Amino acid sequence: MSKQTIRNYESLKGRIREILVKYWDPLGVNKDPHVWDEYDPYLFRIFNRILDGSTEEDIANYLVSLEVHSMGLSTADEVRASEAAVRLVALLD
């Protein structure tokens, strides 16, 4: 990974976190700023997907997959995932 990629990630990490907490937030952590880092393990993977040209639909599907497979939720909110995905992909516009 190049130094430029790392710099780009560092500059967008906070914005990605904010979008996940504000628009996606399947665990409801947005009410407590002390746990806003709950989704941090996913930030770099999401950044890479955006950087690699994933579409809004690809990102939304990934978020839904995280809800069900990584977080163990029985259902996922596809609308919420799509709204977050639109904002995530727009970060590189």
C-alpha positions in Angstrom: 0.0 0.0 0.0 1.4 3.4 -0.9 2.0 6.3 1.5 -0.6 8.3 -0.5 -3.2 5.6 0.1 -2.5 5.7 3.8 -2.7 9.5 3.9 -6.0 9.3 2.0 -7.4 6.8 4.5 -6.2 8.9 7.5 -7.9 11.9 6.0 -11.2 10.1 5.4 -11.3 7.8 8.4 -13.3 10.3 10.5 -15.8 11.0 7.8 -16.3 7.2 7.2 -16.9 6.7 10.9 -19.3 9.6 11.0 -21.4 8.2 8.1 -21.5 4.8 9.7 -22.6 6.1 13.1 -25.0 8.7 11.8 -26.6 6.9 8.8 -26.0 3.2 9.2 -25.7 2.4 12.9 -27.3 -1.0 13.2 -26.2 -1.3 16.9 -27.5 2.1 17.9 -24.2 3.5 19.1 -24.9 7.1 17.9 -26.4 8.1 21.2 -23.1 7.6 23.1 -20.0 9.3 21.6 -17.8 7.1 23.8 -18.6 4.0 21.7 -18.5 5.6 18.2 -15.4 3.5 17.5 -17.6 0.4 17.5 -17.5 0.2 13.7 -13.8 1.1 13.4 -12.8 -2.5 12.5 -14.7 -2.0 9.2 -13.4 1.4 8.3 -10.3 0.4 6.3 -12.2 -2.4 4.4 -14.9 0.1 3.5 -12.3 2.6 2.4 -10.6 0.0 0.2 -13.9 -1.0 -1.4 -14.7 2.7 -2.2 -11.2 3.2 -3.5 -11.4 0.1 -5.7 -14.5 1.5 -7.4 -17.3 -0.4 -5.6 -20.7 1.0 -6.5 -23.3 2.2 -4.0 -25.1 -1.1 -4.3 -21.8 -3.0 -3.6 -21.2 -1.0 -0.5 -24.8 -1.4 0.7 -24.6 -5.1 0.2 -21.4 -5.2 2.2 -23.0 -3.3 5.0 -25.9 -5.6 5.0 -23.6 -8.6 5.1 -21.7 -7.1 8.1 -25.0 -6.7 10.0 -26.0 -10.3 9.5 -22.7 -12.2 9.3 -20.3 -10.2 11.4 -22.6 -8.7 14.0 -25.0 -11.6 14.2 -28.2 -9.5 13.7 -31.1 -11.6 12.5 -32.2 -8.9 9.9 -30.6 -6.0 8.2 -32.0 -2.6 7.3 -31.3 -2.4 3.5 -32.6 1.1 3.2 -30.3 2.4 6.0 -27.4 0.6 4.4 -28.2 2.1 1.0 -28.4 5.6 2.5 -25.0 5.2 4.1 -23.5 3.7 0.9 -24.6 6.7 -1.1 -22.7 9.0 1.3 -19.7 6.7 1.5 -19.2 6.5 -2.3 -19.6 10.3 -2.5 -16.6 10.8 -0.3 -14.3 10.3 -3.3 -16.2 12.5 -5.7 
